[in-house]
Amino acid sequence: MDFLKYIAKTSRINQHPLGEKGTIILHNSISKKANQILELGCGSGHTASIISNNKIKYYGVDSSKEMIYSANKRKKTINLNNVTFLLTTNSKLPFPNNFFDLVFCESVLAILTFEESVKYLIEIYRVLKKDGQFIANESLWINTTSKEDINRINKLTNAKFNLVQASNKMKLKILLKSINEAGFKNIKSTLLENIFAEDNKLSKNKSYLKSIKYSKKEKIKSLLNPFRLYQYIYFKINELKCLENGKFISSYLIVCKK
């Protein structure tokens, strides 16, 4: 079954490293000067509710038409302002050069093929303004993970979820090298688990609270649907089977500038 389509159809949120905690960490790393923002892989649109406000113009792109439909449904239901969701079918981003103050992504680069991730990094660099930020929250293979373990885990996750845990080359050193080769500077990477603390909290605006409420309603609605309930149980069982994957991956926050 296709996990990402299930997420889109049920408007699930926080499907990335450390869930909402990971997004809070990312959100608190954003420069206060960033007014024009792009999210690569916007999913069902919840992060837009955290970031967007009357001063910030937010754009979200995703290669899944189901995700874009879900995001636009959320936008309409909770009246998100200054938000635009767009479908992208390849790595070419539909924006001019030097357009954004910030581009960010969560659980996107790692699950692409290595070649696709490199193309996106080049595009991200192109659409960023000079000194613009790029921030990524990604789960990557630890250095000691063998090719055999990577292939075994990806074979399992592809069979159960229709996506990989992380592409075969996605180790921190390789990703950082690719980011550097795309032209970025001041590249810093930190283990997510070493960042989060009680004082690293999120300012819960009205849009955020509406989005959480909306997601809860959609979850209840989906669980009343026999097929969606079956999917929910199927993915929960297989998530438990994949718990050992945590021994082979680590989640990082990567922050850099153009």
Helices and strands as residue ranges (DSSP letters): H 3-10, H 19-27, E 36-40, H 46-51, E 57-62, H 65-78, E 83-87, E 100-106, G 109-111, H 114-127, E 128-141, H 147-161, H 172-181, E 185-191, G 192-194, H 206-223, H 226-241, G 243-247, E 249-257
